[in-house]
Every structure is written in structure tokens, then in C-alpha cells.
Amino acid sequence: MRRLPPEIVGVEPCPVCHQRPVKLPGLSQPLCLHCFAAERLTHERQAATSPRYVTASIAGPDCPACGSTDVDADGALWWCESCGACTRVAS
């Protein structure tokens, strides 16, 4: 995955749900936080059977550390405004 161009983050609508703005790169297109989490969950379930690969992204619409929904992303990083958890999700 690659970082999204800054001019589309938070501006263009998510091509999957058409309701929220894009925040992070998906496997084939930019996605909002909700659609990114749904795509990664499916991908992670498939990868769980492989001993060589596990996705490490925690990015989604809820913080796994504190449960807050006050999260955001900038096309490469995801963070929680409540507890300060942060992770890189694109390279």
C-alpha cells in the first residue's frame, strides 16, 4: 500500500460506501475508515490460515486500545485522539 495523495484525503467520497471521505489506501482503491477496516478484516481472516503472513494494521473506525470513535487518518497514519494510539498503515 502507498500513501494517498494529500489532496484527496478527507475530500473525495469513498468509492465503496459513497457516504464518508477517503482516509486510507485500500488494497485496490482509497477507502474511508469503515470500509478500510471491513476490507482488512476479510483479508486478515484469509491470511490467518497462513503461518507466514498476518496483517498488523489496527486502523478502523474504533480504537482497539480505548474503544473511542474519535479516530482519524491522513492517508498514511491512523491515530486515536482520546488515548494517543497511532500506527502507520501505508508505506
C-alpha positions in Angstrom: 0.0 0.0 0.0 1.1 3.5 -0.7 0.3 6.8 1.0 -2.7 8.6 -0.6 -2.2 12.0 -2.2 -3.0 14.6 0.4 -5.4 16.5 -1.8 -7.9 13.6 -1.8 -7.7 12.6 1.9 -10.9 13.8 3.7 -12.2 15.3 0.5 -13.2 12.7 -2.1 -16.0 10.3 -1.2 -15.3 6.6 -0.5 -15.9 4.7 -3.7 -17.4 1.8 -1.7 -20.0 3.4 0.6 -20.2 6.9 -1.0 -21.0 8.3 2.5 -17.7 9.1 4.1 -14.5 10.7 2.8 -11.5 8.6 1.9 -8.8 8.4 4.6 -6.6 5.4 3.9 -5.4 3.3 0.9 -7.3 0.0 0.4 -5.9 -2.9 -1.5 -7.1 -1.5 -4.8 -8.7 1.9 -4.1 -8.7 4.6 -1.4 -11.3 3.9 1.3 -12.9 5.5 4.3 -12.0 4.2 7.8 -15.1 1.9 8.0 -14.6 0.4 4.6 -10.8 0.1 5.2 -11.5 -1.9 8.4 -14.0 -4.1 6.7 -11.6 -4.9 3.9 -8.7 -5.5 6.2 -10.8 -7.8 8.4 -11.7 -10.0 5.5 -8.1 -10.0 4.3 -6.9 -10.9 7.8 -9.3 -13.8 8.1 -7.9 -15.2 4.9 -4.3 -14.6 6.0 -4.9 -16.3 9.4 -4.6 -19.7 7.8 -1.1 -18.8 6.6 1.8 -19.2 9.1 3.8 -16.7 7.1 1.6 -13.7 7.0 -0.5 -11.7 9.5 -1.6 -8.1 8.9 -0.6 -5.8 11.6 -2.9 -2.8 11.0 -5.3 -1.8 13.8 -6.8 1.1 11.8 -10.5 1.3 11.8 -13.5 3.4 13.0 -12.9 2.4 16.7 -9.8 2.4 18.8 -8.8 -1.1 19.9 -7.0 0.4 22.9 -9.7 2.6 24.5 -12.8 2.0 22.4 -13.1 5.6 21.4 -14.6 6.5 18.0 -12.6 9.8 18.0 -10.1 8.5 15.4 -8.6 10.0 12.2 -6.2 9.2 9.5 -4.1 11.2 7.0 -3.5 8.7 4.2 -0.5 7.0 5.8 -1.1 7.2 9.6 -4.1 6.3 11.8 -4.4 7.7 15.3 -6.8 8.0 18.3 -7.5 11.5 19.6 -8.6 10.1 23.0 -5.7 7.8 24.1 -3.0 8.8 21.5 -2.6 5.3 19.9 -1.0 5.7 16.5 0.0 3.4 13.7 1.4 3.6 10.2 -0.9 1.9 7.7 0.7 2.8 4.4 4.2 2.9 3.0 
